[in-house]
Amino acid sequence: MELAIKELEEKARAAGAASKKLAFLPTDVKNRALLNVAEALIGKQD
């Protein structure tokens, strides 16, 4: 269980860092990034 918590914390930190980088990008670039994430999530559904 502790490993799962550490993995979740690492992912949260990475997401926070990514959001700070994305904040300064143009809207079209951010929209494209969101679409790519959405497509990846949909592709992982089973």
ZAPA-558484 format. One record per residue: residue in three letters; x, z, y of N, C-alpha, C in turn. Coordinates in pm, whole numbers, padded with zeros to 5 digits, always signed. Example, Ala and Ser with C-alpha at 12.3 -4.5 7.8 and 13.67 -1.06 7.14 Angstrom:
BEGIN
ALA+01319+00780-00569+01230+00780-00450+01320+00780-00330;SER+01285+00708-00225+01367+00714-00106+01290+00787+00003;
% end
This chain:
BEGIN
MET+00082+00000-00119+00000+00000+00000+00087+00000+00126;GLU+00196+00073+00123+00284+00081+00238+00343-00057+00271;LEU+00373-00135+00169+00426-00270+00191+00323-00356+00263;ALA+00197-00345+00224+00091-00423+00288+00077-00385+00435;ILE+00090-00258+00466+00080-00212+00604+00196-00267+00685;LYS+00316-00263+00629+00433-00315+00700+00420-00465+00725;GLU+00369-00537+00627+00349-00682+00643+00248-00709+00753;LEU+00141-00631+00756+00039-00647+00859+00096-00617+00997;GLU+00177-00513+01007+00239-00479+01135+00332-00590+01182;GLU+00409-00649+01090+00499-00759+01125+00420-00880+01174;LYS+00310-00910+01107+00228-01023+01148+00165-00998+01285;ALA+00125-00875+01310+00067-00842+01440+00170-00856+01551;ARG+00293-00811+01525+00400-00826+01624+00429-00974+01651;ALA+00433-01052+01544+00460-01196+01559+00347-01264+01638;ALA+00224-01224+01611+00110-01281+01683+00117-01245+01831;GLY+00155-01122+01860+00169-01080+01999+00276-01159+02072;ALA+00388-01180+02006+00497-01258+02066+00454-01403+02088;ALA+00384-01458+01991+00338-01596+02002+00237-01611+02116;SER+00149-01513+02132+00049-01522+02238+00114-01520+02376;LYS+00222-01445+02390+00292-01441+02519+00357-01576+02550;LYS+00406-01643+02448+00467-01775+02468+00359-01879+02499;LEU+00247-01871+02426+00139-01968+02445+00073-01955+02582;ALA+00076-01837+02640+00006-01812+02766+00052-01905+02878;PHE+00175-01949+02874+00230-02030+02982+00225-02180+02955;LEU+00171-02218+02841+00163-02360+02807+00038-02423+02868;PRO+00040-02554+02886-00080-02623+02937-00197-02608+02839;THR-00317-02617+02893-00438-02597+02813-00445-02691+02694;ASP-00410-02818+02712-00420-02913+02601-00327-02875+02487;VAL-00212-02820+02518-00118-02777+02414-00175-02656+02340;LYS-00232-02562+02415-00292-02443+02352-00409-02483+02263;ASN-00491-02576+02311-00606-02621+02232-00560-02686+02102;ARG-00455-02766+02111-00402-02831+01991-00349-02727+01892;ALA-00282-02624+01944-00230-02517+01859-00344-02445+01788;LEU-00451-02416+01862-00567-02348+01801-00631-02435+01693;LEU-00641-02564+01719-00698-02654+01618-00611-02657+01492;ASN-00480-02657+01510-00390-02656+01395-00405-02529+01314;VAL-00418-02416+01382-00438-02289+01312-00571-02291+01237;ALA-00676-02339+01303-00807-02345+01239-00803-02434+01115;GLU-00739-02549+01125-00729-02639+01010-00652-02575+00896;ALA-00547-02501+00929-00470-02434+00825-00553-02327+00756;LEU-00632-02253+00834-00717-02150+00775-00825-02211+00687;ILE-00885-02319+00732-00988-02386+00652-00927-02440+00524;GLY-00806-02490+00532-00738-02543+00413-00707-02436+00310;LYS-00699-02311+00352-00668-02202+00259-00793-02141+00197;GLN-00911-02184+00239-01035-02131+00181-01051-02182+00039;ASP-01092-02095-00048-01120-02135-00187-01244-02068-00239;
% end
